[in-house]
Every structure is written in structure tokens, then in C-alpha cells.
Amino acid sequence: MSESPTTATNPRILIVGNAGQLGRELEKIFLGFGPIVGVDRESVDLADAGQTRDLVHRAEPDIILNAAAYTAVDRAESERDLAYAINEQAPRILAEEALRRNALFVHYSTDYIFDGGKTSPWLESDPPNPLNVYGASKLAGEQAVEGVGGKFLIFRTSWVYGPHGQNFLLTMLRLARERDRLSIVDDQIGGPTTSIELARATHSIVTGILAGRFGAPEDWIGLYHMTCGGSVSWFGFAQAIFARAAELLAVKPPTLTPIATQDYPTPAARPRYSVLSNSKLQARFAEKLLPWEAALEETLQALRIAK
Ligand SMILES: NC(=O)c1ccc[n+]([C@@H]2O[C@H](COP(=O)([O-])OP(=O)(O)OC[C@H]3O[C@@H](n4cnc5c(N)ncnc54)[C@H](OP(=O)(O)O)[C@@H]3O)[C@@H](O)[C@H]2O)c1
């Protein structure tokens, strides 16, 4: 558990899952906002209800940012109970403890709660119909948080990647060093979203809420889609990565071949089209994330500097 000193005036912030892609960026951007307690799996096992509850009792937060999740989409098919423990039970407990303290609870969910059957961006009001256990467990988590109530925000996002952790960008860069040719799925369309942009937008919205810019809690509590702008297939995303990685990271671009989902079988089915409309987020909070191309450039630049 990492902890910064408490001050009387600033809100205490608990960041759950601070070693994950999003958690790392949240901890970075909320630095100086208030005293931060950041926890990873080593200090709390979210599959353990008692530990999860005890965490909030000890941290006494005014704001809980839950960046932790069971995110292994394919493994979830064979670890259903664990996925539900982390993606449904843990957020329910965090929401209950936030309610008890009158704290703000920020939680994240996924585009994989949709079945992919639309051809235009999904709205918050569209009916969910997850195709896999991960998506179903995340949907159960959303419903658990909404069921508890209190001051909560759920941000549904998609195709998360960033400079750290396990993600498509870093996998592509690694594979390019190992192989000359890569086959990439071209018939799943989504919105690649960076951990950096998610953290920035979360920080901006929480700042606005605390400043009273968005009115009373009943004016902003709820579920919002939060993704970078635009859409692309995994194949198109890989093309964009290698178009810039050669210059910025001295990566030799491999030959890319577009393939169909059926040619790359995985344990978990995935939606064909999971682009999320951000119009509710923009209307309510005047918040807009970067287009995915600009966010990719920002992330590649961050990797170049860190090299
Ligand atoms: N990644 C995506 O493509 C994607 C897409 C849509 C939505 N989302 C959502 O966005 C949010 C952030 O995702 P992310 O990509 O930042 O996830 P991530 O990098 O996988 O991080 C999740 C964190 O949760 C931790 N965690 C997992 N099980 C735990 C347990 N039992 N006890 C304590 N900690 C545990 C993980 O620890 P370990 O590393 O030790 O396992 C990891 O640090 C999540 O709500 C996710 O569902 C992600």
C-alpha cells in the first residue's frame, strides 16, 4: 500500500488497483489533489470480501477510484467465479462502503457488455447482452453498483491500452521484434482508448464535481460511456501503430495480413462492433477525449521518451 500524508482540507482518495494500466495513470494525475492511498493486489485481494471492506475502513476515503478488475477476457471463461468475485462482488462492497461514508465512488466498465450487433455507436440506453463471461461479470458489477446507489459514476470504456501493462500496443511492439509477419483480426471494430486519456478525463470530471460545476449529485450520478474518439479495426489499429513506431521507436514494421475473427479462434467470443457513443459524457460534463489517432501518438511519444 502506498500512502501520501493526510491534510485536513483535501479529499482522501483511495485508488484500488494502482498497479494496473489505468490505476497507474490515475495515481499520477491525482497526485497533489489530496492524500492518496493506492493499493495493488499485494496489499488487498479483492476476491476476499472481508479484505475489501476492511480496506475502505482503514483508508477512510472521500473518493474511491476503482481501477481494479479481472480483465483476462479469455481466461474468465474457465475462471467464472473469480471473475465475478472481482468484477461484481468487490465493486458492490466498495459501493456499499462509499455509500456508508457518503464518498464518491468511480468505477469502470466495458464495451464487452454489448453483443456487437449494432452498426452505429452504442448508447447507454441500448440493451446489454454480453457474449462472454468477462462481459457478463462486468455487467453484473455495473448493476451491483447501481443497486447500492449513493454518489457513483460508472465509466464504460473500450480497448484500453497505454505505456504500461498488458495491452495490444505493447504486444504489437513485442511481436514486431520477434516476427516479420503478423495476422491481425480486421472484422472487429472498436474504439482504442488510452489509460492516459481515461485518467485525464476522470480527473477533470471529479475536479468539476468537487467544485460544484455539475450541480447536485442527482444531476450527475450515473453511467457514462468514456472512450477516445473515432473507431478502427484491430488490423487498422496495428497499421497505425507501425506507421509511427518505425520512426519513434525504431521498430521494423512487420508485414500485416488482415484476417477474419473465425481465423483466430479464442475461448471468449467478442463483439464485432463495440464503438461507444460519448454524447452523454459530452453533454453532461463537456468532456471529450482525444481522437484515438492523437491518443496513440501521445502514447508512442511517452514510450519514446521513456526509452
Ligand atoms: N483492458 C481493456 O482493454 C479494457 C477494456 C474495457 C474496459 N476495461 C476496464 O477498465 C478498467 C481498467 O482496466 P485496465 O486495463 O487498467 O486493467 P488492468 O491493467 O488489467 O489492471 C487491473 C488491475 O486489477 C488488479 N487485480 C486483479 N485481480 C485482483 C485481485 N483479486 N485483488 C486485487 N487486485 C486485483 C490487477 O492486478 P494484477 O496485475 O496483479 O492481476 C491489475 O493491477 C477495468 O474496469 C476494466 O474492466 C478495460
The ligand as an SDF file (V2000), in Angstrom:
LIG
                    3D

 48 52  0  0  0  0  0  0  0  0999 V2000
   -8.0370   -3.5110  -20.7230 N   0  0  0  0  0  0  0  0  0  0  0  0
   -9.0470   -3.2760  -21.5630 C   0  0  0  0  0  0  0  0  0  0  0  0
   -8.9340   -3.4540  -22.7760 O   0  0  0  0  0  0  0  0  0  0  0  0
  -10.3630   -2.7560  -21.0310 C   0  0  0  0  0  0  0  0  0  0  0  0
  -11.4250   -2.5520  -21.9520 C   0  0  0  0  0  0  0  0  0  0  0  0
  -12.6320   -2.0620  -21.4700 C   0  0  0  0  0  0  0  0  0  0  0  0
  -12.7920   -1.7770  -20.1300 C   0  0  0  0  0  0  0  0  0  0  0  0
  -11.7570   -2.0050  -19.2680 N   0  0  0  0  0  0  0  0  0  0  0  0
  -11.9790   -1.7190  -17.8580 C   0  0  0  0  0  0  0  0  0  0  0  0
  -11.1550   -0.6270  -17.4950 O   0  0  0  0  0  0  0  0  0  0  0  0
  -10.7370   -0.7700  -16.1310 C   0  0  0  0  0  0  0  0  0  0  0  0
   -9.2250   -0.6710  -16.0500 C   0  0  0  0  0  0  0  0  0  0  0  0
   -8.6690   -1.7340  -16.8340 O   0  0  0  0  0  0  0  0  0  0  0  0
   -7.0910   -1.9150  -17.0260 P   0  0  0  0  0  0  0  0  0  0  0  0
   -6.8800   -2.2390  -18.4520 O   0  0  0  0  0  0  0  0  0  0  0  0
   -6.3510   -0.7970  -16.4000 O   0  0  0  0  0  0  0  0  0  0  0  0
   -6.8700   -3.2640  -16.1870 O   0  0  0  0  0  0  0  0  0  0  0  0
   -5.5080   -3.9720  -15.7760 P   0  0  0  0  0  0  0  0  0  0  0  0
   -4.3330   -3.2770  -16.3650 O   0  0  0  0  0  0  0  0  0  0  0  0
   -5.7110   -5.4290  -16.0140 O   0  0  0  0  0  0  0  0  0  0  0  0
   -5.4700   -3.6950  -14.2270 O   0  0  0  0  0  0  0  0  0  0  0  0
   -6.3690   -4.2900  -13.3520 C   0  0  0  0  0  0  0  0  0  0  0  0
   -5.7230   -4.3470  -12.0020 C   0  0  0  0  0  0  0  0  0  0  0  0
   -6.5980   -5.0660  -11.1070 O   0  0  0  0  0  0  0  0  0  0  0  0
   -5.7850   -5.8930  -10.3080 C   0  0  0  0  0  0  0  0  0  0  0  0
   -6.4720   -7.0460   -9.7620 N   0  0  0  0  0  0  0  0  0  0  0  0
   -6.9880   -8.0960  -10.4420 C   0  0  0  0  0  0  0  0  0  0  0  0
   -7.4460   -9.0130   -9.5740 N   0  0  0  0  0  0  0  0  0  0  0  0
   -7.2280   -8.5240   -8.3370 C   0  0  0  0  0  0  0  0  0  0  0  0
   -7.4840   -9.0090   -7.0290 C   0  0  0  0  0  0  0  0  0  0  0  0
   -8.0370  -10.2020   -6.8040 N   0  0  0  0  0  0  0  0  0  0  0  0
   -7.1270   -8.2430   -5.9740 N   0  0  0  0  0  0  0  0  0  0  0  0
   -6.5220   -7.0550   -6.1680 C   0  0  0  0  0  0  0  0  0  0  0  0
   -6.2550   -6.5370   -7.3810 N   0  0  0  0  0  0  0  0  0  0  0  0
   -6.5990   -7.2820   -8.4520 C   0  0  0  0  0  0  0  0  0  0  0  0
   -4.7010   -6.3710  -11.2550 C   0  0  0  0  0  0  0  0  0  0  0  0
   -3.6190   -6.8970  -10.5280 O   0  0  0  0  0  0  0  0  0  0  0  0
   -2.6660   -7.9940  -11.2250 P   0  0  0  0  0  0  0  0  0  0  0  0
   -1.9610   -7.2670  -12.3270 O   0  0  0  0  0  0  0  0  0  0  0  0
   -1.7980   -8.4400  -10.1160 O   0  0  0  0  0  0  0  0  0  0  0  0
   -3.5830   -9.0730  -11.7410 O   0  0  0  0  0  0  0  0  0  0  0  0
   -4.3690   -5.1080  -12.0180 C   0  0  0  0  0  0  0  0  0  0  0  0
   -3.3760   -4.3450  -11.3730 O   0  0  0  0  0  0  0  0  0  0  0  0
  -11.3180   -2.0940  -15.6540 C   0  0  0  0  0  0  0  0  0  0  0  0
  -12.5410   -1.8640  -15.0150 O   0  0  0  0  0  0  0  0  0  0  0  0
  -11.5740   -2.8480  -16.9340 C   0  0  0  0  0  0  0  0  0  0  0  0
  -12.6000   -3.8310  -16.7960 O   0  0  0  0  0  0  0  0  0  0  0  0
  -10.5480   -2.4640  -19.6910 C   0  0  0  0  0  0  0  0  0  0  0  0
  1  2  1  0
  2  3  2  0
  2  4  1  0
  4  5  1  0
  4 48  2  0
  5  6  2  0
  6  7  1  0
  7  8  2  0
  8  9  1  0
  8 48  1  0
  9 10  1  0
  9 46  1  0
 10 11  1  0
 11 12  1  0
 11 44  1  0
 12 13  1  0
 13 14  1  0
 14 15  2  0
 14 16  1  0
 14 17  1  0
 17 18  1  0
 18 19  2  0
 18 20  1  0
 18 21  1  0
 21 22  1  0
 22 23  1  0
 23 24  1  0
 23 42  1  0
 24 25  1  0
 25 26  1  0
 25 36  1  0
 26 27  1  0
 26 35  1  0
 27 28  2  0
 28 29  1  0
 29 30  1  0
 29 35  2  0
 30 31  1  0
 30 32  2  0
 32 33  1  0
 33 34  2  0
 34 35  1  0
 36 37  1  0
 36 42  1  0
 37 38  1  0
 38 39  2  0
 38 40  1  0
 38 41  1  0
 42 43  1  0
 44 45  1  0
 44 46  1  0
 46 47  1  0
M  CHG  2   8   1  16  -1
M  END
$$$$
